[in-house]
Amino acid sequence: MKKNLLFAIDSLDVAGAEKSLVTLLSMMDYDKYTVDLMLFAHGSILEELVPKEVNILKPLKYTNFAKLSLKDSLKHSVKSKNFKMLSSRMKYSTEIRKKKYSNPQKARIFWKIVSKVVERNPKTYDVAISYAQGVPTFYVAEKVNAKKKLAWVNASYRLDEYEKTFHSQFYDQYNNIVAVSDSTKEILLETFPDYSDKMKVIYDINNPDFISKMADIDKAFDDQFDGIRLLTIGRLAHLKGYDIALEACKKLKESGIRFRWYVLGKGPLRTEIEQYIKENQLQEHFVLLGVHSNPYPFIKRSDIYIQTSKSEGFGLAIAEARMLNVPVVTTKFDAVYNQMIDGENGLVVEMNAEAVYEGIVKLINNDELRENIIKYLETEKKGNMEEIQKLYQLIG
């Protein structure tokens, strides 16, 4: 008899955890499992890559309500004679504007205010999996019936005592907590040492055959540029280190190197980044491409992949660049040495613009080093599809 599984994640926007989940779902044995997928935001670009065997659940009532304009949400509340959702929406909107909150704080505030109007999942599952920390973790813990619950943690983050107390009441309900790298596990255990017995490590799963095929089925750059192409993939957010990237880009321009630095991603810093580009006349050098469901043609046709992150749970885009034999320059974030060997499959540099700039220049100017890195990448082990066996073991 097939086991019933539920996966829950915020959305299927283009990001590491989301791409990892889509890859995992593409590898599941659907002769053994039926799979439901809960999303808290619908219509994101990676949904088109979800296997047809996966049942994407209908949006929560609050998810639909939150998409309404304020005028329409008021009409809906009057018509239904129920103002609970409107009240929750207004309270959250007011609270979140008071100051700048961290992602764990935002998730906690959202759930404390909105959870009372979020309906329970009516099914009972053999295994329910929250595939991201925050709201998916709270939802699966509080709103889902399952014989076993697994919580994924795909970001390296530390919590203060208040956040720890709030989050622990949900993590206590999970049978296992899965970190996507050894360093992510170590950092999480600094906050939750009592969870050491139920912590597991399963790396973000990547399938080299899938990536290789996807890299050849779509077009990439269409600007006819024939200089050095640099590429970064990541949400336009502080933790991705775009301040470092922009300053390094400015230094590259001043050095006279003929290059373009492309970025795949969207996020809250877009306006700020665009302003910096304009003020420093980098329009021809730092190019925002938005999001694409298939980033792999861009990676394959880049000369160097750049990661300027200040924190990563694993660094899936780096793994994808490695699988397509593209040399990497990356900052020394917590989890970087889980996959990088400095000087062998790329360069690991300090977390500042000067170091990133010097790493890029070194790869551009040193043909022997670049060719040796590419040769190493061509012989390096590709992918980690065996990681799915660890999931099957946890499912039981």
N, C-alpha and C positions, 0 to 999 in steps of 0.2 A: 504494500500500500504506500502511495506517495506521501511524503511529509509536506505539510503546509508551512511555508516560510513567509515572513513579512520583512521587507527592508523599508526603512524610513530614512529620508534625507531631506534637507531643506529644499533643494531644487536640483535640476540637471543642467545648470549653467556650466560654462566651460571653466573648470578648475580641477585641481588634482584629485580630490576625493570623488568628485562627480565622474571624472574619466575613469578612475579606478573602479568605481561601482559598475559603470557600463561595461568595462572589460570583464569584470567578474561575472556579471549577468550573462555575457556572451559565451561564457565557458561552463555555465551550470549544466548539470545533467537533468534535463526535464523529463526523463523517464522515471526519475526518482523523486523529483521535487515539483510542487506547484508553488509559484512565487507571486505574491502581491507586492506592489511598490507604492508606498505612501509618499507624496510630495507635498510640501507646504507652499510651494509656488509652482504654477504650471506654465507651460508654453516656452520653456527654455530650450536652447538649441540642441542639446544632446539627447532630448527625448526621442528624436528620430532614429537614434542608434540603439534604442532599447529593443531586445529581441521580442518577436511577436508572441512568444510564449508567456511573457511577463504581463500580468494584469495590473495596469496602472489604475489605482483606485480613484474614484471621483473626488474632486476637491472637497475639503471640509467646508461646512457651511460658513464658518468664519472667513476662510480663505476667499470664498466668493464675495462675501459681504465687504471685506477689506478692499476689494478691487473697485467697489462702487464709488462714484463721486460723493462728496459730503452731502450734496442735495439729494441724490438718489438713495443714499443710506438712511437719511432722515425720512424720506417717503416710505421706504421699506419698513422702517421701525414703526411708523404711524399705522401703516396698513396692517401689519402683523400684531400690533398692540404689544410689542415686545421691544424694550429699549436696552436690553442687557448688552447686546453686541455693540450698539452705538456707544453706550457708556464705556465699555471696555476699550473700544477703539479710541475714543477721545482721551481717556485717562492715559493710555500708552503713548499716544501722540504728544500729549502735554509733558509727560515725564521724560521722554526721550530727548526733548528739546532743552531741558534744563542745563545740561552740561555734556561734555564729551565722555561717553562711556566706552569701556572695552567690550569686545564681543561677548565674553562670558557674562558681563554685567547686563548687556542688552538682552541676552537670552533669558536671564533670570528675571528681569523687569517684565519682559513680554509674558513669560509664563505665569508669573504671580498675578498679573492683571487679566490675562486673556484665557487662562486654562479653564476657568469656570464656564465658559461658553463654547468650549471645544468638546464635541461629542466623543464618546467612546467608540472604538472599533467594535463592531458587533460580532466578529468572528473570534474563534479560539484557534491559535496557531501552535504548531509544534515548537517552532523557534521564531522569535521576533528579534530583529537586529536593527539597532539605531546605528546608521552608518556615518554619523557625524556627532560631535559633541554639541551641547546646547539644546535647542528645542526638540530635535529628534530624540535625544536621550530622555528628556522629560516626558515626551509624548508616549514613547514605548513603555516607560516605567509606570506611568499613571493611567494611560488610556487604552492599553492593549492587554488582552488575556493571552498568555502563552506559557507552555510548559517550561520553556527555557528562554532566557533573554541574554543577548550579547550586545555590548556597547563598544563601538569603534571610537578611538581617539586618533585623529589624523592631524593634529596640530600640537606643537610643543608650547605649552602654556602653564603658567603658575598662578595659583589662586590665593588671595588673602584669606584670612580666617573666616570672614563673613561669607565669602563666596564658597569656601570649602564646606561650611556648614550647610548651605543651601544645596549644593550639588551632591553632597554625600547621601542625602535622603533618597536620591534617585539612583545613584550608583549602587547603593546597598541592595537594591532590588534585582541587580543583574548577577547572573551566574558567572559570567566572565567579562573582563574588560580587555579589549584588543587594542594595542598600540601598533602604529605602522612602522616603527623603527625602534631599535634598542635605546637610542637617546630619548625618544618620545616617552618610552616606558620609564626610564630613569627620572626624567623631569616630572612626570605625573606622580611617581612614587614619593617625590619630595613633598608633595601636597597630601597624598593619600597612602602613607606607608602601610596602613592596615589592609590594603588591597593586594599586597604582594602575592598572596597565594592564588588569587584568581586573575592575575594579569598574564596576558599572552602577547606575543609579538607575531603579527602577520604583515609582511611588507605589502605595500600597494602592488596589486597584481598588474603586470604588463605582458602583453602577448606580442612578440616581435613579428610574427607572421601577419597578424592583423594590422599592425602599424606599418609594416612594409607595403602591404597591399593598399592601405589608405593613402600612403604617401604618393602613390602613382595614379590615383584615379581622379584627382582634381588639380586645377591650376593653382598657382601660388602668386608670386609677385607679377604685376602687370605694368610696371613702370619703366621697363626697358633699361633699368640702371645696370651698369656693368662694372661697378666698383666692388668693394668689400661689403658683403651683407652681414650685419649682425642681427640677432633675433633674441627677444625676451618674451616669454609667455607668463602672464600672471595678472591677477586682479589689480586694478589701479588703486592700491591701498598702501598705507604706511609700511606695513610689515614686508612688502615686496621691495623696499629700498629704492624707489624711483628717484628720491633725492640724490642718492649715490649715482644712479644711472645717468641722470641728467647732467650732473657735474662732470662725470667721466666723459660724456658725449661732448660737452663744451671743450674739454681739454683735447679730445681727438680732433675736433674741428680746428682748434688753434694750432695743432701740430701739422696740419696740412694733409693729413691722410684722406684719401678719397673713399668714403664709406657712407652707408646708411644704416641706421639702427632702427629696426622695426619692432613694434610692440603689438602683441595679440592680447586683448583683454579690455575689460571695462570696469568702472568702479567710481567711488566717490572723489578720487583725486583728479579726475579727467580735466576739469576746468582749471585747476591749479597747475597741472602739467602743461596744458595748452598755453597758459599765461607765461610760464617759464620759457617754453619754446619760442613764443613770440618775442619776449623781452631780450632773448639771447640769440635771436635770428637763427634758430635751429630747424626751421621749417623743412629744409632739404636734407636734414641729418637725423632727426628723431621723428619717426612717422608712426602715428597711432592708427592701427588697422581695424580696431574694434574686435569683435569676436567672430570666430568661424568654427562650425561644428567639426571640421576636419583641419586641424592645424599642421598635420604631418607633411604635406607638400611644402609648407613654408620652412619647416625644420630642415627637410632634406636639401632644400635649395639655398640654405644659409651657409656661410663660411665659418661662422663661430656662433655658438649659443652662449648667451650671457645670463647669469642668475645673480641678482644683486640683493637677494633676500636677507632680512635681518633675523628671520626665523622660518623654519619649515619643519613639518612633521617628518617628511621623507625627501621630497623634491622630485615629484614624478616627471616634470618636464625635463629635468636633467637626464633621468633614465631614458626618456624617449629620444632625446638628442643622441645619447650614447648608442642606442639601438640603431639609429640611422647614420652612425659613424661621423657625427659632427663634433669637432672639438669644443670643449666647454671651458669657459672662465666663470668661476663662481666664488662668491664670498664664503667665508668660513662660518656658516651658521651651525647650530647645534648638531644636526643630523648629517652633515655633509660627508663625513668619512664613512658613513654606512654604504656609500657607493663610489666615492671619488678616491683616486690614488693620485696625489699631486705629482705632476710631471709625467704621468703615464697615460691616463685617459682624459686629461685636461689639466687646468691650473686652478688651485685653490688659493685665494688671496685674502688679505685682510679686509675688514668691512668698512672700507672708505673709498672715495672716488679716485684718489691717486693710485691706490693699489689695483683697482679695477682697470683704470686706464693703462697702467704699466703692463698688466697681464695681457690685455688686448693687443697692445703694441708689440709685445714679445711674440705672441702667436703670429701676428701679421708679418713681422720682419724676419723671424727665424724659420726659414723654410724647412730645415732639418727637423727642428722640434715639432712643427706642425705635422709633417709627414710621418714622424715616428708615432705621434699620438693617434693619427688616423689608422696606421698599421696596427697599433695596439687595440683600438676600438674594433677593427675588423675581425680580430681573433678573440676578443673578449666574449665571455658567456652572455648570450642574449636572452633577456626576459627572465621571468621567475614564475612560470605557470604552475610549478610544483607547490606554490604557496596555497593554492586552492585546496590541497589535501588537508592542510591545517584547519581550514574552515570546516571541511567535511567531518574531521575528527571532533571538532567542537559541537557540530550539529548532532553528532552521535548516530 
